[in-house]
């Protein structure tokens, strides 16, 4: 039975999709065809059925997980990338220890302020907000005692500490998103070395996996992305005229027309200062933990 020899455990909005693509290019590496399996995020098989939303595509059994790697041939390194493993560190550590006790672990960390804002903009863009409204990060800070996943995902020190306590430290490699941006080839070649494949292979890093954008008009974005009576009515009328592929192309084109570069929706200096105060202590703990100078994360 072939199973992963390494995992990308975190974090979201820190280049994990690009890393996944660079790893996939290497002839000695096999990556799960499902990028985010999330199987080792929680113990799916013991969860009460009434609290799980039915999803036929979910990887929620060990059998389904194993099937992801049934096409492995002579690849040296086998991996998958589920960036929520770091955030769900308690359950993930337990399950990784159970199923993959000798696996190598990789984390890519991003300035938590930028990571949180990128995450927030993703929810705005994808219209995945609750009750029709995405709370600005400043508002989330006011009610952080009630919990905000967007903010808490950037508290890396306690998450990473648990992994260090659970696994041999030489099995864990921590990278910074800043280094990925400065020299992606150098970073990925170091990663190749860590997972035990030919480190001289040079991946094509010319194409970005994702181009961050935000909607110009939220109302238009919601109409195009969410299920609603208007969208249903239009789709019902067009299905007799245009094939589904054409309708999807038109919808994507309209979404792109209503999108603009995220730089036009940058955080204000005041908002960055508020977020920095929230993350400051954790950043200081993290730099001691990973032995990297993170002072550049502490500037506005």
N, C-alpha and C positions, 0 to 999 in steps of 0.2 A: 504494500500500500504506500503510495506516494503522498506525502503531506508537506506543508511549508517548512523550509529551513530558516526562513526569516519573515518578519512582519514589519510593515510600516505602521506604527501605532499612533502617530499623531504628527501635527494637529491639523484641524480643518483650517482652510484659507491660508495655508503656508506652503503652497507649491506641491502638495502631494500628488495632484493629477499629473503635473509635469514629471515628477520623479517616477511615477508609475510608468509613464510613456518612455522615459529614458531607460528604465530597467527592462521594459518589454523589448526594446531594440537589441539588447545584448543576446547573441546566439546561445550563450550558456545559461541564460536565465529564463525560467518559465514563470509568468505571472498569471494569477487567477483571472479567467475571462470576465469575472464580475469584480469590478474594482473595489467596491466597498461591500464585503460579504456581511460584516457586522455579526458574524456567528459567535465570536468570542466576546461579545459585548455583554451578553446576559445569558443566563441558563434557560434557554427557550423551552426545553423539554419539561421543566418543573414549574413553569408559570401557569397559573390558572387560566383555562381557556377563555373565561369571560372578560379578562383584561387585555387580551390580545386581539387586535384588529386583523381579521382574515386577510391574508396576502399570499397568493399562490407562488409568487416569485421570491418570497423571503427564504433565506438560507437558515432554517431553524431546526435542523437535525444534523447529527454528525454524518449521516449517510449522504445528505445533500452536499455537505461541505467536502467530503471526500470526492464526490463526483466532479467537483471543480478542477481536480488535479488528475483526472483519469487519462488525460491526453499527454501527460509528461512522458518524454522519451528519454533522451540521454542528457538533459539539462543538468548542470551541476547544482544550481541554486533554484529553489522553488519559493515563491513568495506571494503575498497578498497585501493590500493596503486598505486599512480601515481606520481612518484618523480619529474615530471616536473611542478607540480602545484606551487612549491615554486619559480621556475625560472620565470614562467609566472604569477607573483604575482598579477599584476593589474587586468587582466582579470579573473584569478582564484578566487580572493577574491570576485569580483562582482558576479560571477556565484555561488559560494558556498553560499554566502549570500542569493541569490535568491532561490536556490533549497534546501539547507540544512542549514538553519540559526542557528540551535542548535547543529550542529555537533562538535565533538571534533577533534582537529588537532594535528598530530604528525610529528615532523621533526627529522631526524637523520643527523647530520652534520659531515663532515670529513675534516681533514686538507686540505684546498683548493689546496695546491700544489700537494699532493698525489692524490686528487680527479681529478684534471685536467690531471695529467699524466696517470692515469688509464683510463680516458675517451679517451685521445689521443690514447693510446695503443689499446683500443677497436675498434676505427675507423680503425687503421692499420690492426688489426686482422680480422675484419669483411669486410674489403675492401670497406668501405662506403665513401671513400674519393671522392673529386670532381676533375675532370680533371686528374684522375690517380695519384694524389699526395696528401699525408697528410702533411700539413705544420708542422714542428717541433714547439714545444711550444715557443722556443726562437724566431722563425720567427713570430709566431702569436703575440708575445709581441711587436714586431716592428710596427705592423700594427693594434694594438688594437683599435685605434680610428675608424677603419672601422668595428669593431665588431668581436668578436670571441666567439661563444657560449660556447666553451670548457672552456675558461678563465672566462667569465662573470658568469657562473653558480656557481662559487665559491665566488662571492661577496654577502655573505649571509646577511649582516647587513641591507641593504636597503630592501631586499626581506622580511626578517622576521619582520622588523619594520612595514611594510605595513599590515602584518597579525595582529600584535599586535594592530595597530590602528583601524583595521576593526572589530576584534572579542574580546570578553572578554579574558583577559590574562589567566584566570584560565581554559579556554577551549583549551589552547595550551601547549603542552609538547615538550621540546627540549632535545634530547639526543645526545651524542657524539659517533661517530664510535669507538673511542679509548676504551670507556667503553664496547661497544659491543664485542670487541676483547678480553678484559681482563676478563670479566665475563658475557657471554651472558645470562645465566640463571637469574642472578640478574636483568639485564636490562629488559628482557622480562617479568619477574614477576612484576616489577614496572609498565610496560606498561599494563599488565593485570589489575592491580589495577586502573590505570588511566581510562581504558575503562569500568570498572565496572564488571569484571568477576572474578572468583575464582583465586586469586593470588598465591595459593599454588600449582597449576598445574605446573609440571615440563616437559617442552618440550624436545624432543631429539635434541640436538644441536651438535651432533657428526659429522654430514655431512655438509660440506660447499656447499652452493648453486652454487657457481661458482669458478672455479680454473683459475686464470688469466694466460694466455699464450700469446706469441707473435710468429709470423711466423719466421722461420729460413731464408727462401728465399721469398721475397715479390712477385717475378714473379710467383713462383709456387702457392703461396697463392691466387693471383689474378686469375690465371687460374682455380683454383678449386672453388672459391667463386663467381666470376663475370660471367655474361652471356657473352660469347665470341665465335667466330667461332670454335676454337679448341674444347671447351667443348661441343658445339652443335654437332659437327661432331662425337665425341666419344660417346655421349649419343645416337645419332641416330643409330650408329652401334650396341651398346650394348642392346638397348631396345628389340631387337628380340632374344637376348640370355639370358639376366638376367632380373628377375622381378625388379620393381622399388625399393622395399625394399632392395634388395641385392645391387643395384647400389648406393643407399644412404648410406648403411653401408660401402661400399668400399670407397666412397668419404670421409666420416667422418674419416675413418682409415688413408687415405692419408693426410688429413688436420692435424690429430694428429701427424703423422710422421714428418710433416714439422713444428711442434710447439715446443717451448721450454719455460721454466719458465720465467716470466717477469722480475725476478731478474737479469737475464743476460742482460737486456736492461735498467738498472737503470739510473736515471738522474745523470748527473755529478754535482759536487759541485757548479760549476759556474752557471749551469742552475737552480739549486735550489735557489741560491742566487738571480738571476734575478726574479724568480717567487715570492720569499719572499718579495722583494721590491714592487712588483705589489700588493700583498695582505696585506702588513703590516698594513696600516691604517684601512682597513676594519676589520681585525682581532681584532685590538684594540677597534674598535667601537662595534664589536660583543660581546666581553667579558664583556663590560659594559652593553650591552643590555640583555644578558642572565645570568649575574652574575656568570660567570665561569672563572676561571683562565685559559687562553689559551696561556700562555707564552711558553709552550712546542711546540706550533705551530710556534713560532718565532725563533726557533733555526735550524741550518743547520745540 
